[in-house]
Amino acid sequence: MVACRLLFFFSSFFLLSQALGASQCSIQGLPLVRNISELPQDNYGRGGLAHITVAGSLLHGLKEVEVWLQTFAPGSYTPIHRHSCEEVFFVLKGSGTLYLASNSHGMYPGKPEEHFIFANSTFHIPVNDAHQVWNTNEHEDLQVLVIISRPPVKLFIYEDWFMPHTAAKLKFPYYWDEQCLQPTPQKDEL
């Protein structure tokens, strides 16, 4: 009898968790106007990051752009990476450093240019240019609104700036898309 109850409990829990997971990926019933503070936020295992998909391809059905709100704690940063889409940043608060290898079309990214970023600044990342964003401010979070084209994003991650492009690791789907997108074989577009 106890075994039957446990089996019923775990079966019900599994089905409920599957239903809840599926509903997070459905745009049905999603209001047009949403409160950002009520949207799901996670760090996806990356300490110092808070990520919210404000409007996205998988969660909201967008086809051409995706919008993220990301907050980086002091000292946190993105991996060195590139992607086959354009990216625009709006710095809402804080300051930091953008590292950009704008000549990324050789064998490897190479030594990046350093650019100071600050509240009310904006910058864009061209397709396939390797880059990294650091919150180099010791006292304040860096918060950015990010818009990407051609979602969902496919990232190629580098261990350092002199790692060959052919050795960069593809991460697709990216962490915040994993729940809603099943991976399919992808080709490097560089």
Rosetta silent file (secondary structure, phi, psi, omega in degrees, C-alpha in Angstrom):
SEQUENCE: MVACRLLFFFSSFFLLSQALGASQCSIQGLPLVRNISELPQDNYGRGGLAHITVAGSLLHGLKEVEVWLQTFAPGSYTPIHRHSCEEVFFVLKGSGTLYLASNSHGMYPGKPEEHFIFANSTFHIPVNDAHQVWNTNEHEDLQVLVIISRPPVKLFIYEDWFMPHTAAKLKFPYYWDEQCLQPTPQKDEL
SCORE:     score description
SCORE:     0.000 S_00000001
   1 L     0.000  -45.032  178.794    0.000    0.000    0.000 S_00000001
   2 H   -63.332  -40.471  178.883    2.813    2.422    0.908 S_00000001
   3 H   -62.222  -39.970  178.209    4.608    1.512   -2.320 S_00000001
   4 H   -64.608  -41.344  178.962    1.457    2.311   -4.329 S_00000001
   5 H   -65.551  -42.637  178.248    1.086    5.680   -2.622 S_00000001
   6 H   -63.355  -43.633  178.190    4.731    6.519   -3.229 S_00000001
   7 H   -60.762  -43.580  177.596    4.433    5.470   -6.866 S_00000001
   8 H   -61.488  -45.484 -179.560    1.283    7.622   -7.228 S_00000001
   9 H   -59.797  -50.891 -177.309    3.029   10.597   -5.528 S_00000001
  10 H   -68.816  -35.879  176.273    6.145   10.423   -7.692 S_00000001
  11 H   -63.908  -45.106  178.402    4.119    9.808  -10.870 S_00000001
  12 H   -63.132  -42.658  179.234    1.908   12.809  -10.064 S_00000001
  13 H   -61.568  -44.367  179.668    4.955   14.936   -9.226 S_00000001
  14 H   -62.099  -47.793 -179.798    6.640   13.946  -12.508 S_00000001
  15 H   -63.393  -40.273  178.150    3.549   14.723  -14.594 S_00000001
  16 H   -64.310  -44.943 -179.275    3.012   18.039  -12.808 S_00000001
  17 H   -64.986  -36.280  176.563    6.647   19.052  -13.280 S_00000001
  18 H   -65.016  -42.713 -179.796    6.430   18.121  -16.988 S_00000001
  19 H   -64.676  -42.481  179.361    3.254   20.191  -17.376 S_00000001
  20 H   -65.746  -41.575  178.439    4.804   23.162  -15.606 S_00000001
  21 H   -61.990  -42.456  179.717    7.942   22.897  -17.720 S_00000001
  22 H   -65.762  -38.567 -178.128    5.901   22.766  -20.907 S_00000001
  23 H   -67.161  -27.559  177.767    3.803   25.752  -19.852 S_00000001
  24 H   -68.011  -22.170 -177.448    6.961   27.851  -19.395 S_00000001
  25 L   -99.017    2.084 -177.762    7.702   27.289  -23.079 S_00000001
  26 L  -102.256  139.316  177.512    4.209   28.105  -24.322 S_00000001
  27 L   -92.162   -5.235  179.403    3.114   31.570  -25.389 S_00000001
  28 L   -66.052  132.113  178.122   -0.562   30.722  -24.982 S_00000001
  29 L    81.066    1.220  179.893   -2.149   32.775  -22.242 S_00000001
  30 L   -79.773  125.832 -178.702    0.868   35.071  -21.918 S_00000001
  31 L   -68.183  149.728  178.628   -0.257   38.677  -21.430 S_00000001
  32 L   -63.951  -43.553  179.524    0.925   41.264  -23.947 S_00000001
  33 L  -102.212  123.881 -176.936    2.051   43.632  -21.167 S_00000001
  34 L  -126.710  150.840  175.083    4.216   41.986  -18.501 S_00000001
  35 L   -88.217  118.302 -177.238    5.945   43.193  -15.340 S_00000001
  36 H   -56.039  -36.868 -177.940    9.686   42.525  -15.742 S_00000001
  37 H   -67.162  -13.821  178.562   10.044   41.886  -12.004 S_00000001
  38 H   -99.220   -1.181  179.023    7.605   38.960  -12.364 S_00000001
  39 L   -80.095  151.022  179.869    9.493   37.264  -15.221 S_00000001
  40 L   -61.060  137.655  179.489   11.636   34.190  -14.448 S_00000001
  41 L  -129.863  140.853 -179.404   15.211   35.036  -13.470 S_00000001
  42 E  -154.024  162.657  174.561   18.126   32.626  -13.098 S_00000001
  43 L  -104.397   -7.309  176.038   21.924   32.542  -13.078 S_00000001
  44 L    51.802   38.803  176.810   22.091   29.230  -14.991 S_00000001
  45 L    78.443    6.453  179.149   24.999   28.043  -12.879 S_00000001
  46 L  -108.475  102.112 -179.769   27.092   31.152  -13.564 S_00000001
  47 L   -53.906  137.908  177.512   27.815   32.919  -10.306 S_00000001
  48 L    89.165   -3.868 -179.986   27.303   36.655  -10.414 S_00000001
  49 E  -108.335  138.819  166.828   24.825   36.598  -13.309 S_00000001
  50 E  -125.285  119.358 -176.426   21.097   37.303  -13.205 S_00000001
  51 E  -118.999  133.716  172.667   19.424   36.682  -16.594 S_00000001
  52 E  -128.757  127.102  170.205   15.850   37.450  -17.653 S_00000001
  53 E   -85.705  105.817 -177.295   14.552   36.810  -21.161 S_00000001
  54 E   -72.490  -44.351  177.040   12.279   39.840  -21.504 S_00000001
  55 E  -149.845  125.399 -173.926   11.037   38.848  -24.961 S_00000001
  56 L  -142.644  170.780 -178.526   12.274   35.818  -26.814 S_00000001
  57 H   -70.807  -44.100 -175.894   11.856   33.430  -29.659 S_00000001
  58 H   -81.654  -40.494 -177.090   11.131   30.356  -27.567 S_00000001
  59 H   -81.839  -29.338 -172.108    9.203   31.921  -24.691 S_00000001
  60 H  -125.784   -1.015  176.067    7.251   34.548  -26.614 S_00000001
  61 L    82.663   12.188  178.330    7.252   33.452  -30.252 S_00000001
  62 L   -70.338  148.062 -176.867    9.483   36.229  -31.638 S_00000001
  63 L  -111.887  -25.834 -172.902   11.203   35.355  -34.894 S_00000001
  64 L  -110.337  -27.603 -177.760   13.701   38.137  -35.600 S_00000001
  65 E  -138.894  163.202  172.705   14.942   39.501  -32.238 S_00000001
  66 E  -140.711  146.439 -176.712   15.300   38.550  -28.601 S_00000001
  67 E  -125.107  129.371  179.043   15.663   40.887  -25.598 S_00000001
  68 E  -122.238  148.869  168.200   17.500   40.057  -22.366 S_00000001
  69 E  -114.576  117.356 -177.432   17.984   41.910  -19.106 S_00000001
  70 E  -124.640  137.878  177.572   21.265   40.845  -17.534 S_00000001
  71 E  -123.113  127.922  179.795   22.857   41.920  -14.277 S_00000001
  72 E  -112.089  124.432  175.704   26.499   41.149  -13.504 S_00000001
  73 L   -69.098  159.373  177.629   27.779   41.343   -9.926 S_00000001
  74 L   -50.985  132.370  177.886   31.163   43.036   -9.382 S_00000001
  75 L    85.869   -6.802 -179.159   33.948   40.894  -10.864 S_00000001
  76 L   -91.449  163.012 -172.896   31.649   38.687  -12.973 S_00000001
  77 E  -160.777  164.421  173.193   31.871   38.358  -16.748 S_00000001
  78 L   -83.077  162.068  170.146   30.705   36.523  -19.836 S_00000001
  79 L   -70.508  162.181  170.053   32.883   33.858  -21.395 S_00000001
  80 E   -69.399  125.390 -174.941   34.947   34.859  -24.425 S_00000001
  81 E  -156.730  168.214  171.499   32.538   34.011  -27.216 S_00000001
  82 E  -141.239  164.502  177.724   31.138   34.777  -30.643 S_00000001
  83 E  -153.810  159.495 -175.906   27.796   34.105  -32.294 S_00000001
  84 L   -89.936   45.118  176.280   26.220   34.246  -35.732 S_00000001
  85 L  -148.798  162.066  174.356   23.944   37.150  -34.871 S_00000001
  86 L   -84.141  154.572 -177.851   24.197   40.858  -34.202 S_00000001
  87 E  -142.062  133.191  178.624   23.971   42.061  -30.619 S_00000001
  88 E  -122.060  133.022  179.160   23.172   45.506  -29.213 S_00000001
  89 E  -113.603  140.490  168.841   23.790   46.483  -25.571 S_00000001
  90 E  -121.788  119.302  179.711   22.293   49.331  -23.567 S_00000001
  91 E   -84.679  115.037 -177.821   24.059   49.862  -20.227 S_00000001
  92 E   -86.192  -38.489  177.037   21.360   50.711  -17.703 S_00000001
  93 E  -156.621  157.736  179.222   23.564   51.010  -14.623 S_00000001
  94 L    85.690 -169.237  178.798   27.097   50.415  -13.485 S_00000001
  95 E  -152.459  166.907 -178.835   30.266   50.274  -15.532 S_00000001
  96 E  -177.831 -158.129 -177.879   32.683   47.735  -16.866 S_00000001
  97 E  -132.181  132.704  171.226   34.857   46.733  -19.789 S_00000001
  98 E   -99.138  127.208  172.202   33.996   45.373  -23.216 S_00000001
  99 E  -105.999  124.013 -174.831   36.743   43.265  -24.793 S_00000001
 100 E  -134.999  121.450  173.767   36.239   43.023  -28.554 S_00000001
 101 E   -96.498   86.545 -172.952   38.356   41.209  -31.126 S_00000001
 102 L   -75.026   -7.409  175.260   37.002   43.070  -34.122 S_00000001
 103 L  -109.826   53.127 -173.538   39.429   41.270  -36.420 S_00000001
 104 L   -81.396    5.837 -171.647   38.011   37.854  -35.499 S_00000001
 105 L   -97.543   14.903  172.391   37.998   36.487  -39.020 S_00000001
 106 L   -87.761 -147.028 -179.757   41.563   35.115  -38.999 S_00000001
 107 L   -76.615  -26.118 -177.947   42.590   31.794  -37.457 S_00000001
 108 L  -153.419  165.183 -176.626   41.747   32.952  -33.910 S_00000001
 109 L   -60.311  -44.672 -178.491   40.257   36.079  -32.271 S_00000001
 110 L    86.091  179.716 -177.284   43.591   37.673  -31.267 S_00000001
 111 L   -61.699  125.207 -177.350   44.311   40.454  -28.787 S_00000001
 112 L   -82.910  156.250  169.322   41.047   42.289  -28.038 S_00000001
 113 E   -80.705  146.109  176.615   40.465   46.019  -27.909 S_00000001
 114 E  -105.154  131.764  179.502   39.342   47.298  -24.483 S_00000001
 115 E  -129.878  127.353  175.991   36.387   49.677  -24.286 S_00000001
 116 E   -74.260  130.046  176.737   35.095   51.311  -21.109 S_00000001
 117 E  -117.447  149.103 -171.445   31.309   50.938  -20.812 S_00000001
 118 E  -152.968  165.924 -179.943   29.163   52.987  -18.452 S_00000001
 119 L   -53.279  135.498 -179.119   25.552   53.837  -17.572 S_00000001
 120 L    74.054   11.521  173.384   23.660   55.270  -20.559 S_00000001
 121 L   -96.573  161.143  178.142   26.232   53.984  -23.053 S_00000001
 122 E  -139.916  153.189  175.915   25.410   51.637  -25.890 S_00000001
 123 E  -156.552  161.496  178.654   27.465   49.430  -28.190 S_00000001
 124 E  -128.289  153.109  178.993   26.948   46.727  -30.773 S_00000001
 125 E  -114.897  118.272  177.321   28.734   43.506  -31.581 S_00000001
 126 L   -67.495  161.539  178.957   28.980   42.562  -35.268 S_00000001
 127 L   -54.145  131.000  174.333   28.273   38.995  -36.410 S_00000001
 128 L    64.536   13.531  172.374   30.999   36.511  -35.367 S_00000001
 129 L   -84.232  123.369  179.318   33.250   39.064  -33.593 S_00000001
 130 E   -67.541  139.350 -177.230   34.625   37.437  -30.440 S_00000001
 131 E  -155.905  169.305  178.316   33.904   39.492  -27.330 S_00000001
 132 E  -155.651  139.577  177.220   33.575   39.469  -23.558 S_00000001
 133 E  -114.754  128.225  178.431   31.828   41.788  -21.088 S_00000001
 134 E  -119.444  139.081  166.403   33.271   42.234  -17.578 S_00000001
 135 L   -88.452   97.882 -179.292   31.879   44.104  -14.607 S_00000001
 136 L   -91.846    3.585  177.161   35.173   45.675  -13.570 S_00000001
 137 L   -84.791  121.394 -176.865   33.443   47.988  -11.074 S_00000001
 138 L   -76.227  -12.988 -170.160   34.167   46.697   -7.549 S_00000001
 139 L  -116.533   -7.990 -172.626   31.239   48.533   -5.958 S_00000001
 140 L  -145.456  145.827  173.245   28.211   48.284   -8.246 S_00000001
 141 L   -65.068  151.080  171.380   26.318   45.787  -10.389 S_00000001
 142 E  -104.911  120.474 -179.755   26.512   46.176  -14.163 S_00000001
 143 E  -119.648  129.540 -177.127   23.051   45.937  -15.698 S_00000001
 144 E  -131.077  145.983  169.592   22.515   45.732  -19.455 S_00000001
 145 E  -102.671  126.579 -173.339   19.579   45.375  -21.792 S_00000001
 146 E  -120.504  134.416  175.071   20.657   43.165  -24.708 S_00000001
 147 E  -120.674  126.572  176.806   18.996   42.712  -28.079 S_00000001
 148 E  -116.811  150.870  173.954   20.117   39.902  -30.380 S_00000001
 149 E   -96.117  164.868  173.770   19.090   39.167  -33.940 S_00000001
 150 L    53.577   51.628  179.307   18.366   35.695  -35.358 S_00000001
 151 L   -73.995  163.987   -4.743   17.374   33.914  -32.126 S_00000001
 152 L   -75.833  150.501 -171.979   17.835   31.485  -30.512 S_00000001
 153 L   -72.922  141.144  173.095   21.530   32.272  -30.066 S_00000001
 154 L  -113.480  115.497 -178.423   24.308   29.772  -30.908 S_00000001
 155 E  -101.800  140.767  170.284   27.474   30.539  -28.931 S_00000001
 156 E  -112.488  119.059 -171.853   31.023   29.465  -29.702 S_00000001
 157 E  -105.806  136.365 -177.755   33.048   29.674  -26.490 S_00000001
 158 E  -111.780  146.441  174.894   36.823   30.205  -26.290 S_00000001
 159 L   -78.458  -32.069  177.169   39.234   29.375  -23.463 S_00000001
 160 L  -155.730  175.909 -174.310   41.421   32.361  -24.416 S_00000001
 161 L   -73.375  -11.976 -178.349   41.832   34.969  -27.155 S_00000001
 162 L  -111.595   14.520  174.644   44.345   32.851  -29.087 S_00000001
 163 L   -74.317  131.444  179.240   42.297   29.647  -29.227 S_00000001
 164 L   -60.455  146.567  178.255   41.680   28.682  -32.897 S_00000001
 165 H   -55.983  -37.016 -177.998   38.114   29.194  -34.132 S_00000001
 166 H   -66.890  -17.278  179.711   37.990   25.510  -35.054 S_00000001
 167 H   -97.529   -8.895  179.546   38.579   24.590  -31.376 S_00000001
 168 L   -61.309  142.667 -176.949   35.861   26.882  -29.951 S_00000001
 169 E   -91.794  124.359  176.834   33.110   24.910  -28.218 S_00000001
 170 E   -75.385  130.172  173.421   29.577   25.255  -29.568 S_00000001
 171 E  -120.157   99.966  178.610   26.947   25.764  -26.852 S_00000001
 172 L  -150.163  128.389   -1.748   23.511   25.325  -28.390 S_00000001
 173 L   -70.553  155.017  178.460   20.958   25.588  -27.120 S_00000001
 174 L   -74.374  163.839 -169.454   22.332   28.145  -24.681 S_00000001
 175 H   -47.744  -45.703 -175.331   21.507   27.705  -21.000 S_00000001
 176 H   -78.361   -6.077  176.943   18.323   29.817  -20.947 S_00000001
 177 H  -103.947   -8.398 -173.538   16.991   28.052  -24.055 S_00000001
 178 L   -57.700  -39.881 -175.253   17.689   24.464  -22.950 S_00000001
 179 L   -67.042  -30.544 -173.350   14.311   23.874  -21.352 S_00000001
 180 L  -107.167   -8.936 -175.820   12.340   24.884  -24.439 S_00000001
 181 L  -127.839  126.585  175.651   14.579   23.850  -27.340 S_00000001
 182 L   -86.091  132.376 -176.526   15.777   20.388  -28.206 S_00000001
 183 L   -66.544  144.265  172.507   19.301   20.441  -29.698 S_00000001
 184 L  -129.800  153.263 -179.270   19.854   19.658  -33.354 S_00000001
 185 L   -56.340  133.452 -178.738   23.218   19.354  -35.099 S_00000001
 186 L  -121.548  152.245 -179.970   24.528   22.837  -35.926 S_00000001
 187 L  -110.511  140.367  174.732   27.169   24.039  -38.352 S_00000001
 188 L   -67.493  131.695 -176.949   29.678   26.805  -37.646 S_00000001
 189 L   -97.264    7.938 -179.061   28.815   29.764  -39.877 S_00000001
 190 L   -81.341    0.000    0.000   32.265   31.391  -39.796 S_00000001
